Amino acid sequence: MLKRLASVFMIMMVLFGAQSFHTGHSVQASVLSEVKYFVKNYYYGDIPLYLDSMKTISEIESKLDAYSEYLTKEEYQAYLNTLHIQGISLHEVPVDIASLSSKHVTSQFLFGNTAYIGVERFQVETPQAVIREWETLRKMGARNLIIDFRFNGGGSVESAQAIIGMFRGATDAYVRHNREESLKLKAKPSAIMFPDKPYVLVNKYSASASELVAAAVKDQQAGVIVGQKTYGKGSIQSFFELSNEGAMKLTTAHFTGPGGTKIQDFGIMPDQVTPVGKELQYAHKALVRKELLDRGYHEFPSLEMQVPAKPFTITFTQDMNFSAPATSNRVEMIKMGNAVPVKIDVKQAGARTLRVEPLQALEPGAVYVLAIHPKFADSEGIYMRKGAYLLLETTR
């Protein structure tokens, strides 16, 4: 993990959101000289005028960008501790690392054979944690994926490259622009792949490494980006160890999407912009519709319903046999973004009509799907060939 760089080590490339450290900088002259050397040779940006005559690190910092700063020994060690383990192969993650995944990677199996994976930040173990969650959900029957980078402020570039490699068709990761050249970096190949066109959730707090993934997905049309414009932090910081065991964090490059999408100060504009808080609802609704249509379900016109909800009816085009098995096993109501069915009471209200009554409060401003599975027979005992569904949008 550590790479020799001049007389010190550059620990790793990391993409940060808004993390910062604030210290006074009373250091010996040799450390000040080291800082000047690294700024002159590696800083990506305007080199401060009169750098050589500056007397303190604070003075130097004031002329650099907001992401470049000095860390004392204690602050630097505290940062290293957040990485959990340095230098470990992504393919050789031990058991104790596996237990850490739940702290920043979460998952849920949603209605419509849809997997939800939330990634809070990009750490060394993140790719393996994501693979583990996806494989678990896939074995449960998941065929669609929503991956959530909302409120993800960034982290390891290498982890982001590994995540990009799991998207089908995303062979490139990003373009790195440093002082000498621009390089297109490849995504890390993965034996485990996501399904086609996952939905990627972002918001204004999605920054750095999460923007790197979003840009790669967007530029290569490897998924659908949903939410609001991202933070706009497209710079890479590197750590340079100093002789006093502190470190200088410097911006050493900017990055863009592999297709040229700008990130720094721009952010990523989603393919589908949604109101704040409705990102998961939108993505789940889109994937449920796709799943049900792929399975041959007929879509009825959407229904707008005021809350508290009142009973409503479903009318078939011919006389039906609503006998056992229980009708409640053949009709489901699920809130989009959720996995647990809403409790409903389903009763026969006529030869062709079912009466549906929600038995729990519905949330205003939400979207629900009512799925009628092909388990009903008509009066002659012939079962439905296809199911049907309708979307219900609740209002006050």
Secondary structure, DSSP 8 states (H G I E B T S, - for coil): --EEETTEEEEEEEE-SS----------HHHHHHHHHHHHHH--S---TTGGG---HHHHHTTS-TT-EEE-HHHHHHHHHHTSSSS--TT---HHHHTTHHHHEEEEEETTTEEEEEE--B-TTHHHHHHHHHHHHHHTT--EEEEE-TT---EEHHHHHHHHTTSTT--EEEEEE-SS-EEEEE----SS---SS-EEEE-TT--THHHHHHHHHHHTT-SEEEES------EEEEEEE-TTS-EEEEEEEEEE-TT----TTT----SEE--TT-HHHHHHHHHHHHHHHHTT-EE---EEEESS---EEEE-SS-EE--SS-GGGTEEEEETT--SB--EEEEE-SSSEEEEEESS---TT-EEEEEE-S--EETTS-B-SS-EEEEEEEE-
